[in-house]
Amino acid sequence: MISLYSLIWTVLISCPLLLLIVVLRRRTACLMKYGVTFICILYAFCAIRMLIPIEVPVFQKVICDPHMFSFLMKTYADLGADKRRLALGAIFGIWVLGIIAWSIYYSITVGGLLIKLRRTCYKGDGRVERILEEIAPNSVFL
């Protein structure tokens, strides 16, 4: 079920994950200890949660947050059926446009990085391969 409540909880859960990613990806000690896979898993969790803002009603009972729920939903509940539907449609539309804009920006960024990476990679002159062949003739150099 997608509701205003689920969209708000998605933002509340994803923002700390994004802050954690920003902090941890710049720390060399963290990258050496946990590797890039840990950061990629955090990105995946955040992206999946942002792309699928679905909230199962059973989880609302598990979270048990009547105060936050009533605070967030009071204005929304006072609107009326037609205005609620319009408000939820507008918020969901903005959400979808944000996802599309983020996907386009991310694709352009990754594409630019791949182009830069292809330009910077070069074939060596073979000195390393010759030295490795002298040191260990049975080794394979990829």
N, CA, C and O atoms as CSV, one atom per row, in Angstrom:
chain,resi,resn,atom,element,x,y,z
A,1,MET,N,N,0.843,-1.162,0.000
A,1,MET,CA,C,0.000,0.000,0.000
A,1,MET,C,C,0.896,1.235,0.000
A,1,MET,O,O,1.768,1.376,0.857
A,2,ILE,N,N,0.679,2.125,-0.959
A,2,ILE,CA,C,1.416,3.374,-1.006
A,2,ILE,C,C,0.512,4.456,-0.439
A,2,ILE,O,O,-0.600,4.676,-0.918
A,3,SER,N,N,1.004,5.115,0.575
A,3,SER,CA,C,0.249,6.202,1.198
A,3,SER,C,C,1.211,7.328,1.530
A,3,SER,O,O,2.424,7.198,1.365
A,4,LEU,N,N,0.663,8.414,1.991
A,4,LEU,CA,C,1.508,9.516,2.422
A,4,LEU,C,C,2.411,9.070,3.567
A,4,LEU,O,O,3.570,9.476,3.652
A,5,TYR,N,N,1.877,8.248,4.425
A,5,TYR,CA,C,2.643,7.719,5.559
A,5,TYR,C,C,3.847,6.911,5.068
A,5,TYR,O,O,4.947,7.050,5.603
A,6,SER,N,N,3.645,6.076,4.063
A,6,SER,CA,C,4.757,5.255,3.559
A,6,SER,C,C,5.811,6.114,2.867
A,6,SER,O,O,7.003,5.824,2.963
A,7,LEU,N,N,5.382,7.172,2.168
A,7,LEU,CA,C,6.352,8.063,1.535
A,7,LEU,C,C,7.188,8.793,2.578
A,7,LEU,O,O,8.400,8.936,2.417
A,8,ILE,N,N,6.551,9.250,3.636
A,8,ILE,CA,C,7.272,9.958,4.695
A,8,ILE,C,C,8.249,9.014,5.385
A,8,ILE,O,O,9.389,9.393,5.651
A,9,TRP,N,N,7.818,7.793,5.677
A,9,TRP,CA,C,8.726,6.839,6.328
A,9,TRP,C,C,9.881,6.458,5.420
A,9,TRP,O,O,10.987,6.205,5.899
A,10,THR,N,N,9.642,6.414,4.122
A,10,THR,CA,C,10.729,6.117,3.194
A,10,THR,C,C,11.802,7.195,3.266
A,10,THR,O,O,12.993,6.887,3.304
A,11,VAL,N,N,11.390,8.441,3.286
A,11,VAL,CA,C,12.360,9.539,3.392
A,11,VAL,C,C,13.073,9.490,4.737
A,11,VAL,O,O,14.287,9.686,4.802
A,12,LEU,N,N,12.332,9.230,5.810
A,12,LEU,CA,C,12.938,9.183,7.137
A,12,LEU,C,C,13.943,8.047,7.278
A,12,LEU,O,O,14.917,8.175,8.019
A,13,ILE,N,N,13.723,6.950,6.586
A,13,ILE,CA,C,14.646,5.819,6.655
A,13,ILE,C,C,15.827,6.023,5.702
A,13,ILE,O,O,16.959,5.682,6.044
A,14,SER,N,N,15.574,6.573,4.515
A,14,SER,CA,C,16.622,6.682,3.508
A,14,SER,C,C,17.616,7.797,3.792
A,14,SER,O,O,18.793,7.657,3.459
A,15,CYS,N,N,17.187,8.892,4.392
A,15,CYS,CA,C,18.108,10.010,4.648
A,15,CYS,C,C,19.275,9.617,5.551
A,15,CYS,O,O,20.414,9.950,5.223
A,16,PRO,N,N,19.053,8.926,6.674
A,16,PRO,CA,C,20.211,8.504,7.469
A,16,PRO,C,C,21.124,7.532,6.717
A,16,PRO,O,O,22.343,7.571,6.887
A,17,LEU,N,N,20.546,6.666,5.893
A,17,LEU,CA,C,21.384,5.763,5.099
A,17,LEU,C,C,22.255,6.554,4.125
A,17,LEU,O,O,23.436,6.247,3.959
A,18,LEU,N,N,21.682,7.565,3.484
A,18,LEU,CA,C,22.469,8.379,2.559
A,18,LEU,C,C,23.573,9.134,3.282
A,18,LEU,O,O,24.688,9.238,2.771
A,19,LEU,N,N,23.277,9.662,4.461
A,19,LEU,CA,C,24.317,10.342,5.243
A,19,LEU,C,C,25.427,9.372,5.645
A,19,LEU,O,O,26.606,9.724,5.621
A,20,LEU,N,N,25.045,8.160,6.013
A,20,LEU,CA,C,26.035,7.146,6.369
A,20,LEU,C,C,26.922,6.815,5.166
A,20,LEU,O,O,28.134,6.655,5.310
A,21,ILE,N,N,26.326,6.715,4.002
A,21,ILE,CA,C,27.091,6.432,2.789
A,21,ILE,C,C,28.077,7.564,2.505
A,21,ILE,O,O,29.241,7.309,2.196
A,22,VAL,N,N,27.619,8.806,2.608
A,22,VAL,CA,C,28.489,9.957,2.333
A,22,VAL,C,C,29.676,9.980,3.294
A,22,VAL,O,O,30.802,10.266,2.887
A,23,VAL,N,N,29.425,9.678,4.563
A,23,VAL,CA,C,30.497,9.699,5.555
A,23,VAL,C,C,31.457,8.526,5.344
A,23,VAL,O,O,32.673,8.715,5.353
A,24,LEU,N,N,30.925,7.330,5.157
A,24,LEU,CA,C,31.772,6.136,5.092
A,24,LEU,C,C,32.564,6.013,3.798
A,24,LEU,O,O,33.660,5.453,3.803
A,25,ARG,N,N,32.041,6.519,2.701
A,25,ARG,CA,C,32.758,6.323,1.436
A,25,ARG,C,C,34.018,7.162,1.349
A,25,ARG,O,O,34.868,6.902,0.497
A,26,ARG,N,N,34.161,8.157,2.203
A,26,ARG,CA,C,35.362,8.989,2.213
A,26,ARG,C,C,36.397,8.510,3.231
A,26,ARG,O,O,37.496,9.060,3.297
A,27,ARG,N,N,36.067,7.520,4.001
A,27,ARG,CA,C,36.983,7.020,5.026
A,27,ARG,C,C,37.741,5.812,4.481
A,27,ARG,O,O,37.156,4.762,4.213
A,28,THR,N,N,39.024,5.977,4.327
A,28,THR,CA,C,39.854,4.909,3.788
A,28,THR,C,C,39.896,3.708,4.716
A,28,THR,O,O,39.899,2.567,4.252
A,29,ALA,N,N,39.929,3.945,6.014
A,29,ALA,CA,C,39.979,2.838,6.977
A,29,ALA,C,C,38.736,1.966,6.861
A,29,ALA,O,O,38.825,0.740,6.932
A,30,CYS,N,N,37.591,2.587,6.686
A,30,CYS,CA,C,36.346,1.822,6.537
A,30,CYS,C,C,36.353,1.014,5.246
A,30,CYS,O,O,35.947,-0.148,5.226
A,31,LEU,N,N,36.820,1.642,4.167
A,31,LEU,CA,C,36.869,0.928,2.893
A,31,LEU,C,C,37.857,-0.231,2.935
A,31,LEU,O,O,37.609,-1.280,2.340
A,32,MET,N,N,38.974,-0.049,3.634
A,32,MET,CA,C,39.951,-1.134,3.740
A,32,MET,C,C,39.417,-2.275,4.599
A,32,MET,O,O,39.697,-3.443,4.326
A,33,LYS,N,N,38.650,-1.941,5.637
A,33,LYS,CA,C,38.155,-2.967,6.547
A,33,LYS,C,C,36.952,-3.715,5.967
A,33,LYS,O,O,36.908,-4.944,6.008
A,34,TYR,N,N,35.976,-2.976,5.425
A,34,TYR,CA,C,34.731,-3.596,4.957
A,34,TYR,C,C,34.658,-3.746,3.448
A,34,TYR,O,O,33.875,-4.552,2.947
A,35,GLY,N,N,35.450,-2.995,2.723
A,35,GLY,CA,C,35.444,-3.078,1.275
A,35,GLY,C,C,34.339,-2.238,0.649
A,35,GLY,O,O,33.491,-1.677,1.342
A,36,VAL,N,N,34.369,-2.168,-0.644
A,36,VAL,CA,C,33.394,-1.388,-1.385
A,36,VAL,C,C,32.027,-2.081,-1.389
A,36,VAL,O,O,31.002,-1.432,-1.597
A,37,THR,N,N,32.014,-3.371,-1.163
A,37,THR,CA,C,30.760,-4.118,-1.168
A,37,THR,C,C,29.796,-3.597,-0.111
A,37,THR,O,O,28.591,-3.535,-0.354
A,38,PHE,N,N,30.299,-3.227,1.043
A,38,PHE,CA,C,29.454,-2.699,2.107
A,38,PHE,C,C,28.757,-1.415,1.666
A,38,PHE,O,O,27.563,-1.243,1.911
A,39,ILE,N,N,29.489,-0.521,1.022
A,39,ILE,CA,C,28.916,0.730,0.527
A,39,ILE,C,C,27.893,0.436,-0.566
A,39,ILE,O,O,26.846,1.080,-0.623
A,40,CYS,N,N,28.186,-0.523,-1.426
A,40,CYS,CA,C,27.241,-0.897,-2.489
A,40,CYS,C,C,25.951,-1.475,-1.916
A,40,CYS,O,O,24.866,-1.216,-2.439
A,41,ILE,N,N,26.066,-2.253,-0.848
A,41,ILE,CA,C,24.863,-2.795,-0.196
A,41,ILE,C,C,24.029,-1.670,0.396
A,41,ILE,O,O,22.802,-1.693,0.293
A,42,LEU,N,N,24.675,-0.683,1.014
A,42,LEU,CA,C,23.934,0.463,1.544
A,42,LEU,C,C,23.228,1.223,0.416
A,42,LEU,O,O,22.073,1.625,0.559
A,43,TYR,N,N,23.931,1.416,-0.703
A,43,TYR,CA,C,23.308,2.056,-1.861
A,43,TYR,C,C,22.104,1.259,-2.341
A,43,TYR,O,O,21.060,1.834,-2.648
A,44,ALA,N,N,22.244,-0.055,-2.407
A,44,ALA,CA,C,21.151,-0.901,-2.887
A,44,ALA,C,C,19.936,-0.817,-1.969
A,44,ALA,O,O,18.807,-0.688,-2.442
A,45,PHE,N,N,20.165,-0.890,-0.653
A,45,PHE,CA,C,19.039,-0.778,0.281
A,45,PHE,C,C,18.327,0.558,0.126
A,45,PHE,O,O,17.098,0.619,0.107
A,46,CYS,N,N,19.098,1.610,0.017
A,46,CYS,CA,C,18.522,2.943,-0.103
A,46,CYS,C,C,17.766,3.087,-1.427
A,46,CYS,O,O,16.656,3.619,-1.449
A,47,ALA,N,N,18.350,2.626,-2.509
A,47,ALA,CA,C,17.707,2.744,-3.817
A,47,ALA,C,C,16.428,1.928,-3.885
A,47,ALA,O,O,15.418,2.400,-4.406
A,48,ILE,N,N,16.459,0.716,-3.368
A,48,ILE,CA,C,15.252,-0.122,-3.381
A,48,ILE,C,C,14.153,0.519,-2.554
A,48,ILE,O,O,12.994,0.536,-2.967
A,49,ARG,N,N,14.507,1.045,-1.389
A,49,ARG,CA,C,13.498,1.680,-0.535
A,49,ARG,C,C,12.927,2.932,-1.191
A,49,ARG,O,O,11.732,3.200,-1.071
A,50,MET,N,N,13.768,3.701,-1.883
A,50,MET,CA,C,13.279,4.914,-2.536
A,50,MET,C,C,12.456,4.591,-3.789
A,50,MET,O,O,11.509,5.309,-4.107
A,51,LEU,N,N,12.806,3.539,-4.485
A,51,LEU,CA,C,12.056,3.177,-5.686
A,51,LEU,C,C,10.722,2.516,-5.365
A,51,LEU,O,O,9.767,2.637,-6.133
A,52,ILE,N,N,10.652,1.824,-4.244
A,52,ILE,CA,C,9.428,1.107,-3.874
A,52,ILE,C,C,8.965,1.597,-2.495
A,52,ILE,O,O,9.289,0.979,-1.481
A,53,PRO,N,N,8.216,2.695,-2.451
A,53,PRO,CA,C,7.788,3.240,-1.157
A,53,PRO,C,C,6.521,2.568,-0.628
A,53,PRO,O,O,5.553,3.243,-0.276
A,54,ILE,N,N,6.534,1.253,-0.573
A,54,ILE,CA,C,5.345,0.516,-0.148
A,54,ILE,C,C,5.442,0.240,1.344
A,54,ILE,O,O,6.494,-0.139,1.858
A,55,GLU,N,N,4.347,0.435,2.008
A,55,GLU,CA,C,4.266,0.180,3.448
A,55,GLU,C,C,3.166,-0.861,3.666
A,55,GLU,O,O,2.028,-0.663,3.239
A,56,VAL,N,N,3.496,-1.936,4.312
A,56,VAL,CA,C,2.523,-2.969,4.636
A,56,VAL,C,C,1.811,-2.547,5.925
A,56,VAL,O,O,2.480,-2.223,6.906
A,57,PRO,N,N,0.479,-2.543,5.949
A,57,PRO,CA,C,-0.223,-2.081,7.149
A,57,PRO,C,C,0.158,-2.819,8.424
A,57,PRO,O,O,0.073,-2.249,9.511
A,58,VAL,N,N,0.575,-4.073,8.312
A,58,VAL,CA,C,0.963,-4.830,9.507
A,58,VAL,C,C,2.189,-4.201,10.157
A,58,VAL,O,O,2.308,-4.199,11.382
A,59,PHE,N,N,3.120,-3.655,9.329
A,59,PHE,CA,C,4.324,-3.039,9.869
A,59,PHE,C,C,4.015,-1.793,10.684
A,59,PHE,O,O,4.744,-1.468,11.622
A,60,GLN,N,N,2.941,-1.092,10.336
A,60,GLN,CA,C,2.569,0.085,11.104
A,60,GLN,C,C,2.220,-0.305,12.537
A,60,GLN,O,O,2.473,0.458,13.470
A,61,LYS,N,N,1.646,-1.477,12.710
A,61,LYS,CA,C,1.327,-1.944,14.059
A,61,LYS,C,C,2.593,-2.374,14.790
A,61,LYS,O,O,2.700,-2.211,16.006
A,62,VAL,N,N,3.550,-2.921,14.048
A,62,VAL,CA,C,4.810,-3.339,14.662
A,62,VAL,C,C,5.610,-2.121,15.113
A,62,VAL,O,O,6.188,-2.123,16.200
A,63,ILE,N,N,5.645,-1.080,14.276
A,63,ILE,CA,C,6.384,0.128,14.620
A,63,ILE,C,C,5.749,0.813,15.826
A,63,ILE,O,O,6.456,1.333,16.688
A,64,CYS,N,N,4.447,0.815,15.888
A,64,CYS,CA,C,3.687,1.346,17.017
A,64,CYS,C,C,4.081,2.800,17.299
A,64,CYS,O,O,4.651,3.120,18.342
A,65,ASP,N,N,3.767,3.649,16.354
A,65,ASP,CA,C,4.088,5.064,16.499
A,65,ASP,C,C,2.826,5.920,16.377
A,65,ASP,O,O,2.713,6.695,15.428
A,66,PRO,N,N,1.892,5.804,17.292
A,66,PRO,CA,C,0.639,6.553,17.155
A,66,PRO,C,C,0.845,8.060,17.211
A,66,PRO,O,O,0.093,8.795,16.570
A,67,HIS,N,N,1.827,8.543,17.946
A,67,HIS,CA,C,2.033,9.985,18.049
A,67,HIS,C,C,2.546,10.563,16.737
A,67,HIS,O,O,2.034,11.580,16.268
A,68,MET,N,N,3.556,9.924,16.137
A,68,MET,CA,C,4.080,10.421,14.874
A,68,MET,C,C,3.047,10.258,13.771
A,68,MET,O,O,2.895,11.136,12.922
A,69,PHE,N,N,2.347,9.147,13.782
A,69,PHE,CA,C,1.339,8.913,12.765
A,69,PHE,C,C,0.263,9.990,12.835
A,69,PHE,O,O,-0.116,10.545,11.803
A,70,SER,N,N,-0.236,10.298,14.032
A,70,SER,CA,C,-1.284,11.301,14.149
A,70,SER,C,C,-0.755,12.692,13.806
A,70,SER,O,O,-1.481,13.500,13.228
A,71,PHE,N,N,0.488,12.977,14.151
A,71,PHE,CA,C,1.079,14.270,13.815
A,71,PHE,C,C,1.199,14.442,12.302
A,71,PHE,O,O,0.863,15.502,11.774
A,72,LEU,N,N,1.675,13.413,11.600
A,72,LEU,CA,C,1.885,13.492,10.158
A,72,LEU,C,C,0.586,13.455,9.367
A,72,LEU,O,O,0.471,14.093,8.320
A,73,MET,N,N,-0.377,12.718,9.861
A,73,MET,CA,C,-1.571,12.448,9.068
A,73,MET,C,C,-2.768,13.325,9.415
A,73,MET,O,O,-3.787,13.243,8.729
A,74,LYS,N,N,-2.693,14.151,10.437
A,74,LYS,CA,C,-3.853,14.941,10.853
A,74,LYS,C,C,-4.306,15.882,9.746
A,74,LYS,O,O,-5.486,15.899,9.395
A,75,THR,N,N,-3.392,16.659,9.195
A,75,THR,CA,C,-3.744,17.585,8.120
A,75,THR,C,C,-4.240,16.825,6.903
A,75,THR,O,O,-5.202,17.236,6.254
A,76,TYR,N,N,-3.593,15.734,6.603
A,76,TYR,CA,C,-3.991,14.919,5.450
A,76,TYR,C,C,-5.394,14.348,5.644
A,76,TYR,O,O,-6.183,14.301,4.700
A,77,ALA,N,N,-5.701,13.919,6.855
A,77,ALA,CA,C,-7.013,13.322,7.120
A,77,ALA,C,C,-8.116,14.368,7.101
A,77,ALA,O,O,-9.261,14.040,6.790
A,78,ASP,N,N,-7.805,15.611,7.424
A,78,ASP,CA,C,-8.811,16.670,7.464
A,78,ASP,C,C,-9.183,17.205,6.087
A,78,ASP,O,O,-10.121,17.995,5.978
A,79,LEU,N,N,-8.484,16.803,5.039
A,79,LEU,CA,C,-8.729,17.357,3.705
A,79,LEU,C,C,-10.057,16.934,3.098
A,79,LEU,O,O,-10.724,17.758,2.474
A,80,GLY,N,N,-10.451,15.725,3.253
A,80,GLY,CA,C,-11.617,15.197,2.549
A,80,GLY,C,C,-11.171,14.211,1.489
A,80,GLY,O,O,-10.008,14.203,1.085
A,81,ALA,N,N,-12.087,13.389,1.046
A,81,ALA,CA,C,-11.734,12.270,0.159
A,81,ALA,C,C,-11.141,12.733,-1.171
A,81,ALA,O,O,-10.111,12.212,-1.600
A,82,ASP,N,N,-11.782,13.710,-1.832
A,82,ASP,CA,C,-11.293,14.136,-3.149
A,82,ASP,C,C,-9.943,14.836,-3.054
A,82,ASP,O,O,-9.053,14.583,-3.866
A,83,LYS,N,N,-9.788,15.702,-2.082
A,83,LYS,CA,C,-8.520,16.420,-1.930
A,83,LYS,C,C,-7.411,15.498,-1.462
A,83,LYS,O,O,-6.250,15.694,-1.821
A,84,ARG,N,N,-7.754,14.493,-0.664
A,84,ARG,CA,C,-6.730,13.513,-0.253
A,84,ARG,C,C,-6.208,12.754,-1.454
A,84,ARG,O,O,-5.003,12.558,-1.606
A,85,ARG,N,N,-7.132,12.327,-2.309
A,85,ARG,CA,C,-6.721,11.597,-3.502
A,85,ARG,C,C,-5.852,12.482,-4.398
A,85,ARG,O,O,-4.854,12.016,-4.949
A,86,LEU,N,N,-6.227,13.752,-4.545
A,86,LEU,CA,C,-5.454,14.684,-5.352
A,86,LEU,C,C,-4.075,14.941,-4.729
A,86,LEU,O,O,-3.069,14.967,-5.438
A,87,ALA,N,N,-4.031,15.127,-3.418
A,87,ALA,CA,C,-2.759,15.369,-2.735
A,87,ALA,C,C,-1.839,14.167,-2.847
A,87,ALA,O,O,-0.649,14.319,-3.123
A,88,LEU,N,N,-2.378,12.972,-2.635
A,88,LEU,CA,C,-1.559,11.777,-2.742
A,88,LEU,C,C,-1.066,11.577,-4.176
A,88,LEU,O,O,0.078,11.178,-4.395
A,89,GLY,N,N,-1.935,11.855,-5.150
A,89,GLY,CA,C,-1.519,11.764,-6.553
A,89,GLY,C,C,-0.410,12.750,-6.884
A,89,GLY,O,O,0.535,12.412,-7.597
A,90,ALA,N,N,-0.526,13.974,-6.367
A,90,ALA,CA,C,0.509,14.981,-6.616
A,90,ALA,C,C,1.827,14.580,-5.971
A,90,ALA,O,O,2.884,14.685,-6.592
A,91,ILE,N,N,1.767,14.122,-4.730
A,91,ILE,CA,C,2.998,13.709,-4.037
A,91,ILE,C,C,3.619,12.504,-4.730
A,91,ILE,O,O,4.836,12.447,-4.900
A,92,PHE,N,N,2.795,11.541,-5.131
A,92,PHE,CA,C,3.315,10.367,-5.822
A,92,PHE,C,C,3.895,10.754,-7.181
A,92,PHE,O,O,4.913,10.199,-7.595
A,93,GLY,N,N,3.254,11.712,-7.888
A,93,GLY,CA,C,3.783,12.190,-9.167
A,93,GLY,C,C,5.138,12.858,-9.002
A,93,GLY,O,O,6.051,12.625,-9.794
A,94,ILE,N,N,5.270,13.693,-7.965
A,94,ILE,CA,C,6.552,14.331,-7.685
A,94,ILE,C,C,7.602,13.269,-7.363
A,94,ILE,O,O,8.759,13.376,-7.770
A,95,TRP,N,N,7.182,12.252,-6.632
A,95,TRP,CA,C,8.084,11.152,-6.282
A,95,TRP,C,C,8.592,10.448,-7.544
A,95,TRP,O,O,9.789,10.194,-7.680
A,96,VAL,N,N,7.685,10.138,-8.453
A,96,VAL,CA,C,8.061,9.442,-9.686
A,96,VAL,C,C,8.970,10.327,-10.542
A,96,VAL,O,O,9.951,9.842,-11.107
A,97,LEU,N,N,8.651,11.621,-10.642
A,97,LEU,CA,C,9.511,12.530,-11.396
A,97,LEU,C,C,10.907,12.619,-10.778
A,97,LEU,O,O,11.903,12.700,-11.497
A,98,GLY,N,N,10.976,12.605,-9.460
A,98,GLY,CA,C,12.269,12.602,-8.783
A,98,GLY,C,C,13.068,11.353,-9.087
A,98,GLY,O,O,14.278,11.421,-9.303
A,99,ILE,N,N,12.399,10.213,-9.104
A,99,ILE,CA,C,13.075,8.956,-9.428
A,99,ILE,C,C,13.592,8.985,-10.860
A,99,ILE,O,O,14.712,8.546,-11.126
A,100,ILE,N,N,12.787,9.496,-11.780
A,100,ILE,CA,C,13.204,9.571,-13.183
A,100,ILE,C,C,14.392,10.525,-13.324
A,100,ILE,O,O,15.366,10.212,-14.009
A,101,ALA,N,N,14.308,11.695,-12.671
A,101,ALA,CA,C,15.409,12.662,-12.752
A,101,ALA,C,C,16.687,12.080,-12.153
A,101,ALA,O,O,17.770,12.246,-12.714
A,102,TRP,N,N,16.563,11.399,-11.015
A,102,TRP,CA,C,17.741,10.789,-10.394
A,102,TRP,C,C,18.326,9.713,-11.293
A,102,TRP,O,O,19.546,9.617,-11.421
A,103,SER,N,N,17.482,8.904,-11.917
A,103,SER,CA,C,17.964,7.837,-12.802
A,103,SER,C,C,18.703,8.419,-14.009
A,103,SER,O,O,19.745,7.900,-14.408
A,104,ILE,N,N,18.169,9.492,-14.587
A,104,ILE,CA,C,18.828,10.122,-15.734
A,104,ILE,C,C,20.168,10.713,-15.302
A,104,ILE,O,O,21.176,10.522,-15.982
A,105,TYR,N,N,20.187,11.429,-14.175
A,105,TYR,CA,C,21.428,12.023,-13.676
A,105,TYR,C,C,22.470,10.940,-13.387
A,105,TYR,O,O,23.638,11.079,-13.750
A,106,TYR,N,N,22.039,9.866,-12.733
A,106,TYR,CA,C,22.959,8.779,-12.400
A,106,TYR,C,C,23.494,8.114,-13.669
A,106,TYR,O,O,24.681,7.795,-13.742
A,107,SER,N,N,22.641,7.903,-14.661
A,107,SER,CA,C,23.075,7.284,-15.915
A,107,SER,C,C,24.088,8.157,-16.636
A,107,SER,O,O,25.082,7.656,-17.162
A,108,ILE,N,N,23.841,9.467,-16.661
A,108,ILE,CA,C,24.778,10.380,-17.309
A,108,ILE,C,C,26.118,10.390,-16.570
A,108,ILE,O,O,27.179,10.391,-17.194
A,109,THR,N,N,26.059,10.397,-15.230
A,109,THR,CA,C,27.286,10.402,-14.432
A,109,THR,C,C,28.094,9.133,-14.659
A,109,THR,O,O,29.305,9.193,-14.869
A,110,VAL,N,N,27.434,7.997,-14.619
A,110,VAL,CA,C,28.139,6.730,-14.817
A,110,VAL,C,C,28.679,6.640,-16.240
A,110,VAL,O,O,29.795,6.167,-16.452
A,111,GLY,N,N,27.899,7.086,-17.206
A,111,GLY,CA,C,28.372,7.087,-18.592
A,111,GLY,C,C,29.616,7.952,-18.770
A,111,GLY,O,O,30.564,7.552,-19.445
A,112,GLY,N,N,29.609,9.145,-18.160
A,112,GLY,CA,C,30.783,10.016,-18.231
A,112,GLY,C,C,32.002,9.397,-17.571
A,112,GLY,O,O,33.118,9.514,-18.077
A,113,LEU,N,N,31.787,8.738,-16.441
A,113,LEU,CA,C,32.899,8.077,-15.765
A,113,LEU,C,C,33.452,6.921,-16.593
A,113,LEU,O,O,34.664,6.711,-16.640
A,114,LEU,N,N,32.569,6.177,-17.243
A,114,LEU,CA,C,33.045,5.084,-18.098
A,114,LEU,C,C,33.853,5.615,-19.278
A,114,LEU,O,O,34.860,5.021,-19.661
A,115,ILE,N,N,33.415,6.728,-19.852
A,115,ILE,CA,C,34.170,7.329,-20.963
A,115,ILE,C,C,35.545,7.783,-20.481
A,115,ILE,O,O,36.544,7.543,-21.160
A,116,LYS,N,N,35.611,8.441,-19.309
A,116,LYS,CA,C,36.895,8.873,-18.759
A,116,LYS,C,C,37.783,7.674,-18.456
A,116,LYS,O,O,38.991,7.722,-18.685
A,117,LEU,N,N,37.194,6.604,-17.945
A,117,LEU,CA,C,37.963,5.407,-17.627
A,117,LEU,C,C,38.546,4.781,-18.879
A,117,LEU,O,O,39.692,4.333,-18.868
A,118,ARG,N,N,37.779,4.741,-19.955
A,118,ARG,CA,C,38.299,4.179,-21.212
A,118,ARG,C,C,39.431,5.022,-21.778
A,118,ARG,O,O,40.363,4.489,-22.381
A,119,ARG,N,N,39.355,6.335,-21.589
A,119,ARG,CA,C,40.414,7.210,-22.103
A,119,ARG,C,C,41.704,7.083,-21.305
A,119,ARG,O,O,42.795,7.246,-21.852
A,120,THR,N,N,41.581,6.789,-20.005
A,120,THR,CA,C,42.781,6.732,-19.176
A,120,THR,C,C,43.462,5.368,-19.193
A,120,THR,O,O,44.647,5.282,-18.868
A,121,CYS,N,N,42.765,4.314,-19.555
A,121,CYS,CA,C,43.379,2.985,-19.601
A,121,CYS,C,C,44.268,2.882,-20.839
A,121,CYS,O,O,43.895,3.328,-21.924
A,122,TYR,N,N,45.419,2.303,-20.665
A,122,TYR,CA,C,46.339,2.150,-21.781
A,122,TYR,C,C,47.066,0.818,-21.649
A,122,TYR,O,O,47.125,0.213,-20.579
A,123,LYS,N,N,47.598,0.403,-22.741
A,123,LYS,CA,C,48.399,-0.820,-22.765
A,123,LYS,C,C,49.818,-0.462,-22.349
A,123,LYS,O,O,50.367,0.559,-22.763
A,124,GLY,N,N,50.394,-1.320,-21.527
A,124,GLY,CA,C,51.771,-1.083,-21.093
A,124,GLY,C,C,52.757,-1.393,-22.200
A,124,GLY,O,O,52.388,-1.875,-23.271
A,125,ASP,N,N,54.020,-1.107,-21.920
A,125,ASP,CA,C,55.060,-1.359,-22.925
A,125,ASP,C,C,55.638,-2.770,-22.813
A,125,ASP,O,O,56.511,-3.137,-23.600
A,126,GLY,N,N,55.172,-3.561,-21.858
A,126,GLY,CA,C,55.598,-4.947,-21.754
A,126,GLY,C,C,56.732,-5.196,-20.788
A,126,GLY,O,O,57.130,-6.347,-20.611
A,127,ARG,N,N,57.276,-4.163,-20.150
A,127,ARG,CA,C,58.395,-4.352,-19.228
A,127,ARG,C,C,58.001,-5.205,-18.024
A,127,ARG,O,O,58.764,-6.069,-17.590
A,128,VAL,N,N,56.811,-4.960,-17.490
A,128,VAL,CA,C,56.381,-5.719,-16.318
A,128,VAL,C,C,56.227,-7.191,-16.665
A,128,VAL,O,O,56.602,-8.063,-15.882
A,129,GLU,N,N,55.680,-7.463,-17.832
A,129,GLU,CA,C,55.502,-8.853,-18.249
A,129,GLU,C,C,56.852,-9.555,-18.423
A,129,GLU,O,O,56.994,-10.720,-18.051
A,130,ARG,N,N,57.847,-8.853,-18.987
A,130,ARG,CA,C,59.177,-9.451,-19.167
A,130,ARG,C,C,59.860,-9.724,-17.824
A,130,ARG,O,O,60.485,-10.769,-17.642
A,131,ILE,N,N,59.738,-8.779,-16.887
A,131,ILE,CA,C,60.348,-8.976,-15.563
A,131,ILE,C,C,59.672,-10.127,-14.841
A,131,ILE,O,O,60.344,-10.940,-14.207
A,132,LEU,N,N,58.349,-10.206,-14.930
A,132,LEU,CA,C,57.619,-11.301,-14.291
A,132,LEU,C,C,57.996,-12.638,-14.921
A,132,LEU,O,O,58.097,-13.648,-14.224
A,133,GLU,N,N,58.197,-12.649,-16.198
A,133,GLU,CA,C,58.621,-13.878,-16.887
A,133,GLU,C,C,59.991,-14.309,-16.428
A,133,GLU,O,O,60.246,-15.508,-16.315
A,134,GLU,N,N,60.899,-13.359,-16.156
A,134,GLU,CA,C,62.240,-13.694,-15.661
A,134,GLU,C,C,62.186,-14.219,-14.238
A,134,GLU,O,O,62.907,-15.153,-13.888
A,135,ILE,N,N,61.321,-13.610,-13.404
A,135,ILE,CA,C,61.249,-13.999,-11.998
A,135,ILE,C,C,60.544,-15.332,-11.830
A,135,ILE,O,O,61.055,-16.235,-11.169
A,136,ALA,N,N,59.380,-15.451,-12.425
A,136,ALA,CA,C,58.580,-16.672,-12.264
A,136,ALA,C,C,58.027,-17.050,-13.642
A,136,ALA,O,O,56.986,-16.538,-14.053
A,137,PRO,N,N,58.709,-17.932,-14.345
A,137,PRO,CA,C,58.271,-18.271,-15.704
A,137,PRO,C,C,56.916,-18.975,-15.773
A,137,PRO,O,O,56.251,-18.924,-16.807
A,138,ASN,N,N,56.499,-19.626,-14.694
A,138,ASN,CA,C,55.219,-20.351,-14.718
A,138,ASN,C,C,54.025,-19.485,-14.320
A,138,ASN,O,O,52.893,-19.967,-14.343
A,139,SER,N,N,54.246,-18.226,-13.956
A,139,SER,CA,C,53.127,-17.367,-13.548
A,139,SER,C,C,52.377,-16.860,-14.774
A,139,SER,O,O,52.916,-16.770,-15.877
A,140,VAL,N,N,51.145,-16.542,-14.540
A,140,VAL,CA,C,50.289,-16.031,-15.603
A,140,VAL,C,C,49.968,-14.579,-15.290
A,140,VAL,O,O,49.506,-14.273,-14.191
A,141,PHE,N,N,50.204,-13.688,-16.228
A,141,PHE,CA,C,49.933,-12.270,-16.039
A,141,PHE,C,C,48.759,-11.912,-16.938
A,141,PHE,O,O,48.832,-12.043,-18.160
A,142,LEU,N,N,47.676,-11.458,-16.314
A,142,LEU,CA,C,46.485,-11.121,-17.090
A,142,LEU,C,C,46.527,-9.699,-17.535
A,142,LEU,O,O,45.604,-9.233,-18.203
